[in-house]
Amino acid sequence: MLAARRQFLSEGYYQSLATAVAAAAADEASIQSGWLEVGCGEGYYLSALQQRGVPASDLWGIDIAKAAVQMAAQRKLGVNLAVAAARALPFFDHSFTRILSIFSPFDLAEIERVLRPGGRFIVVGPGEAHLREIKALIYASVQPHAGNFASLDQNARWQEASRSKVQEGVLLKDAALQSLFRMTPYYWSATPAQQQHIETLSELEVTLDFELRCYEVAVGTPEPIDG
C-alpha cells in the first residue's frame, strides 16, 4: 500500500490537493510557528508545505507505521519525523500552531492538548464523490462518503473556521490506475475476482473529491476535565 501510494503521488495526481493544503500555510503567522502532520505517511504533504515556505525545522510528522516514516526519511527533507500513535502524541502541551490530518485517524483530546491557543486543526477527508467509479466496481450500492469530520462537528469545544473543496476528474491508465487502487482500503474490501477485474482495466475516469476544513477551539468553552 505504501509503495503504491508513493508511486501514485509522485506522478502528481493529487497535486491540486497538495496545493490546497499548502495554501493553509499562506499567512505569515503560521509559517514559522510549528506544524505537525498526524499520519504523515511517506511525507508527500510535508514536502508540499516545505515548498510553500515552511522551514524544515518547524515541520513535524508522525505515523504509526515504521515503514512509512522510513519512506518519509528517504525524501531527505530535513523535517522532524517520529514513529508514534495518534492517541499518544510524543509532544509537550501547546507545541504547535497548525496540526494537519489527511485521511488519517486522530485523537481529538490529544490534538487539543498539543495545539497552541488560537491554533488551527486542518482536516482533509474524502468528499461524497471521491473515487465513486472504483467503488461502483466493488459494491452493489454506492453510498456517498460520509467524510471524517463528525467528531469535530459534534463537539461543542470546536468550531469550523473555514472550508474548501477540491474536485476534478482524471483519466488513469494502466500502472497509475493500479497504484491508486492498491493504495486505498477498497483494494482490501474487494474480492479476489474484483481485484483481478480492476487490475485488468487499461483505463478508468476517476473522480477525485476532497474536503479541507479548518477548525479551532471555540472561544469561551471550558477547559476539559482530565479523567
MARLUMDO-982417 format. One record per residue: z, x, y of N, C-alpha, C, O, CB in turn. Coordinates in steps of 0.02 Angstrom, whole numbers, plus 32768, in hexadecimal, padded with zeros to 4 digits. Last residue first. Glycine has a CB too. Example, Ala and Ser with C-alpha at 12.3 -4.5 7.8 and 13.67 -1.06 7.14 Angstrom:
2
816282827F90816582AC7FCB818A828580028192829E8039811E82C07FE2
818682947EE4818682677F1F818682947F5B81A782C87F5A81C482357F20
***
This chain:
227
86727E19828186907DFA8247868A7DAF824986A17D8D821B86D77E0D8241
86797E1C833386717E4082F486957E1B82BD86CC7E0182C5868B7E8982F9
862B7DAA8399866C7DBE837E86617DDF833B86427DC1830E869D7D818378
85B67DCB841E85C67DB583DA86097DD083C3861E7E0683D785907DCC83AA
85D77D9A84C885CF7DCF849885DE7DB58452860C7D8D844985FC7E0C84A9
85877D08850D85C27D2F84FB85B17D6484C785827D5D84A085F97D0284E0
85037D0A8585851B7CF7854285567D23853085567D5E854084E27CFE850D
84D57D3985FF850D7D0B860085257CF585BB85567CD085B684FB7CD08627
842B7D4685D6845F7D56860684977D21860284897CE5860184437D5A864E
83F37D64853283F97D35856984357D478595846B7D57857C84017CEE854F
839E7DF5850783DC7DD0850083E57DA4853D83E07DBC8576841A7DFF84F6
82ED7DDE84F383267E00850F83647DD58506835F7D9984FC831B7E10855B
824B7DF784AB828A7DD384B182BE7DFF84D382BB7E3C84D282A37DBD846C
819E7DE184A181D47E0B84BA82127DE084C5820F7DAB84E481BF7E2F84FC
81217DD4842581537DB3844F818A7DE5846281A07E0D843A81727D76842A
80837DC283ED80B17DF6840680E17DD4843680CC7DBA846A808B7E318429
80257D928363804E7D7D839B807F7DB483AD809F7DD1838180737D3A838B
7F7F7DA183237FC17DBC832D7FE47D9A83687FC37D8883997FBE7E088337
7F007D9C82B47F237D7182E37F6B7D8882E87F917D8582B87F207D2682CE
7E637DB182777EA07DD682887EC37DAF82C07EA57DA482F57E917E20829E
7DFE7D6F81FD7E1F7D62823C7E5E7D8C82427E897D8A82167E307D178243
7D6C7DB481B37DB57DA981B07DD07D9E81F67DBB7DC082267DD87DE5818E
7CE47DAD814C7CF97DA481927D427D8E81917D547D5C81727CCC7D6F81B7
7CBE7E2480D27CE17DE680E17CF37DE5812B7D0D7E1681457D217DDE80B5
7C637E79804F7C767E6E80947C987E2A809C7C907DFD80737C387E7280C2
7C617E887FC67C447EBE7FEF7C547EB680397C527EE7805E7BF97EBF7FE5
7CDC7E6B7F4C7CB97E537F867C9E7E8E7FAF7CC17EC07FBA7CE87E277FB1
7D2B7E9C7EE97CE37EA17EDD7CBA7E887F197C7D7E8E7F1A7CCF7E797E9F
7DAB7E817F0F7D967EC77F107D4C7ED17EFF7D317F087F067DC07EEF7EE0
7DB27DFA7EF67DB27E127F3C7D997E597F3F7D777E6C7F6F7DF87E0C7F5A
7DB27DFB7E687D7E7DD97E8E7D797DF37ED57D427E027EEE7D8C7D8E7E8F
7E267E437E487DE57E5D7E347DAD7E3D7E5C7D7E7E5F7E717DDA7E517DE9
7E867DEC7E7C7E807E317E957E3B7E4D7E857E1B7E6C7EB07EB77E5D7E76
7E707D7E7E2A7E637D797E727E5C7DBE7E927E317DC97EBC7E9B7D527E94
7E997DB37DAF7E547D9A7DB87E427D957E017E097DA67E147E4C7D567D95
7F207DD17DC87EF17E077DB97EA87DF17DC27E7F7E187DD97EFB7E1F7D72
7F507D6B7E577F4D7D787E0F7F1D7DB27E037EF67DC37E2F7F367D387DE9
7FA87D9B7EED7F6B7D877EC97F727D947E7E7F947DC37E697F2F7DAD7EE6
80167DD37F23801A7D8C7F147FDE7D757EEA7FE27D417EC8801D7D637F54
7FF27E527F3F80247E497F09802D7E007EF780477DF07EC280677E667F1E
7F9A7E3C7FA77F827E5F7F6B7FB17E527F307F9B7E487EF77F7D7EAC7F79
7FE77E06800A7FBB7DD97FE47FA07DFA7FA57F917DD97F747F817DC28011
80297E668051804D7E47801980207E1A7FEE80317E0B7FB580887E1F8033
7FAD7EE880757FD07EAA80837FF87E9180467FE97EA5800E7F9F7E74809B
7F607F5180507F9A7F60807C7FC47F22808B7FF87F2780AB7F827F7F80BD
7EF87F2080067F2C7F447FE37F697F54800E7F9F7F627FF47F107F857FC8
7EA77EE6806A7EC37EBD80357EFF7EE080147F327EC180087E8E7EAC8001
7E817F5880B47EA77F2280D37ECA7EF8809E7F067EEA80A47E7A7EF680FE
7E397F9D80517E747FBB806E7EA07F86808F7EDD7F8680867E617FF080A2
7DCE7F4680397DFD7F5480037E3E7F72801E7E747F6380057DDE7F837FD0
7D8E7F4D80B57DA77F0D809C7DDB7F1880667E0F7EF780657D6E7EE28081
7D697FD380B77D967FB880EB7DB57F7780D47DF07F6B80E07D707FAE812D
7D117FDF80497D52800180487D827FE5807B7DBE7FE1806E7D48804B8053
7CB57F51806C7CC57F8180377D0B7F9D803D7D3C7F7980377C937FB98037
7CCE7F1B81127CA27F2A80DB7CC27F5B80AB7CE67F8980BF7C5F7F4580F4
7CF57E9C81857D0C7ED4815C7CDE7EDD81217CCA7EAC81017D557ECB8146
7CE67E6582217CC17E6681E27CD47EA581BD7CC67EDD81D37C747E6381EE
7D627E0C827A7D427E4C82697D1E7E4582267D367E2381F97D767E868266
7D9A7DAE83037D7D7DAF82C17D5A7DF182B57D387E0B82E17D4B7D7582B9
7E397DAB83577DF37DBC83537DDB7DB6830B7E037DB982DC7DE67E03836F
7EC47DA483C37E9E7D85838D7E557D9A83907E377D9B83C67EA57D38838F
7F607DB084017F257DD983F47F017DBA83B97F1D7DB583827F387E2583E6
7FCA7D72847F7FA97D6784407F6C7D95843C7F487D9E846D7F947D1C8438
80717D7C84C280297D8484C7800B7D7D8481802E7D80844F80157DC884E6
81037D56852280DE7D5784E380947D6084F2807B7D4F852780EA7D1684BA
81AA7D72856181617D6E856881427D6B852381627D7A84F181457DAA8590
822F7D558547821C7D6C858A81D17D66859581BB7D5885CD82327DB38595
82987CE884F382557D0684F482427D17853C82457CEC856882217CD684D4
83427D1284D383107CEA84F682CD7D0F84F782CB7D4C84FB83277CD9853E
83D47D07846E83967D27848083687CF784A483687CBB849683747D438442
843F7CBA844D844D7CF98471840E7D1C848884117D4984B284757D288443
84157C52840184217C468449842E7C858470842A7C8684AD845A7C168452
83977C59838F83D67C7983A183DF7C7383ED83B77C8D841483D67CC4838B
831C7C2F836B83537C02835C83977C1E837083CB7BFF836383537BF28312
82C97C97838B82BF7C5883AF82F97C2883A483077BFD83CE827F7C378399
82F57CF7832D82FE7D02837582FB7CC0839C83237CB383C882CB7D338390
82D07CC182B483167CD682BD83267CE28307835F7CD8831C83247D158295
82447CA982C382747C7282BF82BB7C8882CE82DF7C6482F182717C52827B
81DE7D0282C082027CFD82FE823D7CCC82FB82637CC5832B81D37CE98335
81727D21826D81B47D3B825D81E27D39829A82077D6882A781B07D828241
80F87CA68230810F7CDD825981557CF3824681717CDB8215810C7CCA82A3
80C17C4581E180F97C31820D810F7C69823C81357C5C826B81347C1A81E3
80167C2881CA804E7C5781C580847C4581F780757C36823180367C9F81D0
7FDA7B9181827FE07BBD81BC801D7BEA81B580517BD4819E7FE47B9581FD
7FA37B9480D77FD27B7B810A7FD37BAC81457FCF7BE8813B80187B7280EC
7F2A7B67806B7F3A7B9A809C7F667B7D80D27F507B5180F87EFA7BBA80BA
7F317B467FC37F387B2880057F507B5E80357F837B7E802B7F6B7AEC8003
7F1D7BA27F5E7EF87B637F5B7EFA7B3F7F9F7ECA7B1E7FB27F157B357F25
7F0A7C4F7F867F327C137F817F077BD47F827ED37BD27FA37F657C117FBA
7EA37CB07F887EDC7CB77F5B7F007C767F507F137C667F177F0C7CEB7F77
7E457C9E7FE77E2C7CB77FA67E647CBB7F727E577CC87F377E0D7CFB7FAF
7E8D7C7E80557E657C4980367E4A7C5D7FF27E3A7C327FC97E2C7C358064
7EBE7CF9807C7EEC7CC9805F7EC67C92803A7EDD7C7A80067F197CAA8095
7E4B7D2C80B77E657D4B807A7E947D1B80577E927D1680197E897D8E808A
7E427CD681247E0A7CDA80F57E1F7CFB80B37E087CE7807E7DD07D018114
7EB37CEB81707EAD7CAC814C7E747CAD81197E777C8980E77EA17C74817D
7EE87D5581BB7ECD7D6281777EC47D22814F7ECC7D2281127EFB7D918152
7F3B7CEB82287F347D3082117F1F7D3481C77F417D19819B7F767D55821B
7F4F7C7482677F0E7C7E82467F077CC282267ED17CD2820B7ED77C738278
7FCD7C7982A27FC07C46826F7F807C5482477F7C7C43820C7FBB7C02828F
7FF87D2982B07FEA7CE782CA7FD77CB882917FD17CCC82587FB37CEB82FE
80797D98827980387D79827080327D36829180607D0E828F80297D738226
80D67DF182FA80CF7DCE82BA808A7DB082B480647DB082E481047D9882B3
813C7E5D835180F77E4B834280F57E2B82FD810E7E4782CC80C87E8A8345
81B47E6883CD81A67E558388815D7E41838281447E1883A981D57E1A8372
821F7EC5842A81D97EB0842681C77EA583DD81CA7ED383B481AA7EE68446
82A67EB6848D82947EBA8446824E7E9C843F82447E61844D82C87E948418
82E27F0D851C82B87EDA84FC82A97EEA84B3829F7F2484A082777ED18524
83777F1D8584833F7F35855C83197EFC853B832D7EC2853F83587F658526
83E77EF285C383A97EEC85E8836C7F0385C183347EFF85DA83AD7F118627
84487F6A856E84487F2E859984087F2C85C383F57F5D85E384877F2D85C7
83F17FB184E184167FB7851F84157F75854583E77F4E853E83F87FEF854A
84087F97843483E07F8A846F840C7F9084AE84447F7784AF83BF7F44846C
845C7F9F83C9843F7FDE83E184147FD5841F83FC8006843B84177FFE83AA
84857F1783B884B67F4D83BE84987F8C83DE84B77FAA840984D47F5E837A
84117ECE83A784387EC483E384697EFD83EE84767F128427845E7E8283E0
83EC7F00832883C07F08836283E77F0283A283E17F2B83CF83877ED48360
84577ED482DB844D7F1B82E5841F7F298320842B7F59834684317F3B82A6
84407E4A82E0847F7E6582FA847A7EB0830884957EC9833984B87E5782C9
83C37E4182A183C97E3082E8840A7E4B8306840A7E60834083C57DE682F2
836D7EAA824183AF7E8B824383BF7E80828D83C87EAF82B383E67EB98221
82C57E91820682F67EAF823383387E89822D83397E50821782DD7EAF827D
82267EB581B982667E9381BB82967EB781EA82917EF381F482857E8D8175
81897EBF820F81BF7EDE81E981FE7EB581EE820C7E96822181CC7F258202
811D7EAC826281187E94821D81507EB081F281477EB781B580D47EA78200
81667F1882C881227EFF82BB811D7EED8271811A7F19824680EC7F3482CE
81DB7F2A834181D47F1882FA818F7EF982F081807EC5830E820D7EE782E3
822E7F9183B681F07F73839F81F37F658354820A7F8F832D81B47FA283AF
828D7F9E8447828D7FA083FE82517F7783E682447F41840082D07F8683DF
82BB7FF384D882887FCB84B7828D7FD5846C8290800E845382417FDD84D1
832C803B84F483168009852482E27FDB850782DE7FA0851A82FA802C8562
83B3806E8489836C80668497835F802F84CB83817FFC84CD834680568457
843C8076846E841580B4846F83CF80AC848A83B080DD84A1841280D1842A
84AE8021845A84898024849A8461806584A28464808684D684BA801C84D5
850C808083E385018042840984D98050844884E28084846885448021841A
84B280FE838584EB80E683AC84D980A483CF849E809383D68501811B83E0
845F80E782E6846080F8832D849F80DD834E84BC80AC8337842080DD8350
842080C08267844A80FB8270844C811382B8843D814D82C6843281338243
842F8016823A840B8047826284388082827284708078828983F0802682A3
842E7FBA81C384627FEB81D58440802381FC8436805A81E1848680088195
83C37F6B81AA84047F4981AD843D7F7981C084757F6381CC84137F29816A
83587FBF819C835D7F9781DA83A17F7781E283B77F6A821A83277F6281DC
837C8061815A837480188151837D7FF4819383A5800981BD83A67FFE811D
831D80FA8162835980D1816F834880888165830E80748167837480DD81B6
82E28193818282E28162814D8323813A815483598156814D82DC81838105
82A181BA822482D881B981F482CB818581BF82AE815181CC831B81AB8217
8260821A82AD825781EE8274829481F2824682B58225824182178200824E
82218235834D825D823883248258820482EC824C81C982F9829C822C834E
8182828A836781B28255837281ED825C834281EB828583148191820F836A
811C82E28351815782FC8374818B82C7838381BB82D483A78142831D83B3
80AE82C3830980B282A9834D80EB82C7837580EB82C683B280BA825E834B
807B82DD82888091831382B4809182FD82FD8077832083298065835182AA
8057828E822080308287825D804082BD8290801982CB82BE803B8242827C
80B782A381C1807982C881BA804A82C081F6801C82E881FF805582B1817C
8117824581E28123828B81F480E382B481F080DA82E38217815882A981C7
80DD81D681A680E481D881EF80EF821F820780D48234823A811E81AB8206
80EC81FA812080A981F2813D80AA81F58189807F821381A8808A81AF8126
817881F8811981548236810C810D8233812880F4826481458151824580C1
818D8171812E81A581A08160818381E4815781748206818881F281A8815B
8155814080B7813A812C80F7814E815D812E812581718157815080E6810A
81A8817680558161818980568141817880998117819E80B2813B8167801E
82218133806E821C817B807B81D38192808081C381BC80A9824081A28044
8238809C80B8820F80BE808682078108809981EB811980CD81C9809D8080
827A806B812382A0806F80E5827B809780B0829A80B1808282B0802980CB
826880BD81BF824B8095818A8274809F814B828E80D6813F820080A7817E
826480D9826F828880D8822F826280AC81FE8241807C821282D280C08238
8242813B82FD8229810E82CB82538112828C82648149827581E0811C82BB
8243815983AC8266815C836C82478129833D823480F2835182B2814F8375
821D81B0843E82048183840A8229818F83C9822E81C883B181B9818C8400
823B820F8498825981CE84A38242819B8470825381608475824881B584E8
81F1827D8477823982848471825D8241847A8297823A8465825382B584A3
816F825784998182825A845281CE825C844A81E8823F841A816382968431
816381E68523816E822985088186822784C081AB81FA84AC81A1824E8533
80E581728539812B81788526813681BD8508811581CE84D68141813E84F4
805D8166854F8084818E857D80CE8193856F80F381B38593807C817485C0
8005813584F5800F810E85328038813485658035812585A1803180CB8522
80158188848B7FD7818E84B17FDB816784F27FB8817885227F9D81748487
808F8156845D808C81998478804D81A384A2804F81C284D7808E81CD843F
806680DA842E809580DE84668093812284868096812884C380DB80CD844E
8013810283C57FF780DC83FC802480DE8439800C80E484727FEA809383E8
8071813F8371803B8167838D801C814483CA800D816483FC800581748358
80BA80D0834D80DB8106837280A78132839480B0814883CD8108812F8343
805980908301806A80748343809380A5836C809080A383AA808F8033833A
805080E5828F801580D382B5802780BB82FB800780D0832C7FEE809C8290
80B28110823280B2812982768079811682A38070813282D980B481718274
80BC80D781B580A2811C81BA809481328202806E8161820D806281218191
814D807881DA8116808781AC80FF80CF81B4812780FD81B980DC805881B8
81B5804E8229817E8071824A81448081821C810E80958233819780B18268
82277FF7823281F17FED820181B1800E821B817E7FED822181E57FA381F4
82417FF182D982627FE1829A822C7FCF826782087F9E827082967FA682A2
823180648354820A8036832A822E802E82E88238805E82C481C1804F8320
8278807D83F18284807E83A98254804D838882508013839C82CD806D8399
827D80DE8484825B80AB845D826C80B48414827080ED83FB820E80AF8467
82B68111851B82C9810A84D582A980CF84B382B8809684C38312810484D0
8284811F859A82C78104859282DC80F9854A830F80D8853E82CC80C485B7
820A813885DA8234817085C5827C815985B982AC817B85CD823381A885F9
81D180B785EE81AA80EE85D281D7812585B681CA813D857F817B810B8606
82138053862F821C805885E781FB809585C9820880A5858F8202801A85C6
81F6805D86B5823C805A86A2824780658658827C807C8643825A801886B7
816D805186C2818A809486C381D3809586AC81EC80C88694818580B18708
81177FE5865481417FEE868F81688030868A817F8043865481727FB38697
80D17FEF85D880AE7FFD861780DE8009865180CF8033867C80817FC48627
80ED7FD58557810E8010857480F5801F85B98101805685D48103804C8547
809D7F71853180E27F5F853D810A7F99855A81417F90857381037F4784FC
80297FB0850F802E7F94855380747F7E856480867F79859F7FFE7F59855A
803A7FC984898044800084B8804A7FE78500806C80068529800C803284B3
80167F4B8458805A7F65844E80697F9C8481809F7F9D849F80647F7F8406
7F907F47847C7FBE7F15849780067F2C8490802F7F2284BE7FB47ED28473
7F5E7FB384307F587FB484797F897F8384997FA97F9384CB7F117FA3848F
7F777F8483AF7F987FC283C77F967FC784137FC77FDC84327F76800083A8
7F1F7F1783AE7F677F0C83A97F8D7F4983C37FBE7F4283E87F7B7EFC8361
7EA67F5A83B67EB77F2A83EA7F027F1A83E97F207F11841E7E8F7EE983E0
7EA67FA683417EAC7FC883817EC07F9783B97EE67FA983E67E6B7FEA8393
7E997F8782BD7ED27F6982E07EDB7F8983267F117F8583437F117F7282B7
7E2B7FD282977E257F8982957E5F7F6682B87E577F2D82CF7E227F72824D
7E24805F82907E26803D82D07E237FF182D07E1A7FD383057DF0805582F8
7E3180AD82237DEC809982347DEA806C82727DB4805582867DCC807681FA
7EB680BB820D7E9380F582287E4B80E4823D7E2D810882657E91812D81F6
7ED8804581CD7EE9804D82137EC4808782337EB38084826F7F338058821A
7EA78063814A7E8D802B81717E9B803481BC7E6E802B81E57EAB7FE98159
7EF380D381227EAA80D681247E8D809F81517E6180AC81797E8E80CF80DD
7F7680A281297F6280DC81527F1780DF81597EFD80ED818F7F7D811D8134
7F6D803A80CA7F7C802C81107F668065813D7F46805A81707FC7801E811A
7F58808280567F268052806C7F2F804180B67EFF803C80DB7F2980128042
7FCF80C9804F7F9080ED80547F5880C0806E7F3080D480977F7C810C8010
802A805F8040802D808B807B7FEC80B080857FD580B780BE806680BC8073
800080297FC48000800080008000802B803F7FDA801E806E803D7FD18000
***
